[in-house]
Amino acid sequence: MVFDVVINGVTKLDNFDLIGAVAGSPDYGLWQEFSNITGQNGAITVRIVPEHGLNYYSATISGIKVTAQ
């Protein structure tokens, strides 16, 4: 499963291989941290953009933690 993660229009992960990042298993979760994210009009927009032809599963965001910096 390869995709880009875009936050507020800025690509934060490019061609990210989720299965490769979790030792080859689609049954594990993964924690990622991104700093210097500023809300736009009171919102933070996160998009998962699949790389065409490389996805057999769909990625899911199960939780987001937002902390003040």
C-alpha positions as CSV (number, residue, x, y, z in Angstrom):
1,M,0.0,0.0,0.0
2,V,1.7,3.1,-1.2
3,F,0.3,6.6,-0.8
4,D,1.0,10.2,-0.1
5,V,-0.1,12.0,3.1
6,V,-1.1,15.6,2.5
7,I,-1.8,18.0,5.4
8,N,-3.3,21.4,4.6
9,G,-2.1,21.1,1.0
10,V,1.5,20.2,1.9
11,T,2.8,16.7,1.2
12,K,4.2,15.3,4.4
13,L,4.8,11.7,3.3
14,D,5.6,11.0,-0.4
15,N,5.2,7.5,-1.8
16,F,4.9,6.1,1.7
17,D,4.9,2.3,1.8
18,L,2.7,1.4,4.8
19,I,3.2,-2.3,4.6
20,G,7.0,-1.9,4.4
21,A,7.0,0.5,7.3
22,V,5.3,-2.1,9.6
23,A,7.6,-5.1,8.8
24,G,5.4,-6.5,6.0
25,S,2.1,-6.9,7.9
26,P,-1.1,-5.1,7.1
27,D,-2.4,-5.9,10.7
28,Y,-0.2,-3.4,12.6
29,G,-0.7,0.2,13.3
30,L,1.8,3.0,12.8
31,W,2.4,6.3,14.7
32,Q,3.7,9.3,12.8
33,E,4.4,12.8,14.1
34,F,4.3,16.0,12.1
35,S,5.4,19.3,13.5
36,N,4.7,22.9,12.4
37,I,1.1,22.2,11.4
38,T,-1.1,25.3,11.6
39,G,-4.8,25.2,11.2
40,Q,-6.3,27.1,8.3
41,N,-9.6,28.8,9.2
42,G,-9.8,26.6,12.3
43,A,-9.3,23.3,10.4
44,I,-6.5,20.9,9.7
45,T,-7.2,18.8,6.6
46,V,-5.5,15.4,6.2
47,R,-5.7,13.6,2.8
48,I,-4.5,10.1,2.0
49,V,-3.7,10.0,-1.8
50,P,-3.2,6.5,-3.2
51,E,-0.5,5.9,-5.8
52,H,-2.4,4.4,-8.7
53,G,-2.0,0.8,-9.4
54,L,-0.1,0.0,-6.2
55,N,-2.9,-0.4,-3.7
56,Y,-4.8,-3.5,-2.7
57,Y,-6.0,-2.2,0.6
58,S,-7.3,1.2,1.7
59,A,-5.6,3.2,4.4
60,T,-7.5,4.4,7.4
61,I,-6.8,7.1,9.9
62,S,-8.0,5.8,13.3
63,G,-7.0,8.7,15.5
64,I,-5.4,12.1,15.5
65,K,-3.7,13.8,18.5
66,V,-3.3,17.5,18.2
67,T,-1.1,19.3,20.8
68,A,-0.1,23.0,21.1
69,Q,3.5,23.8,20.1
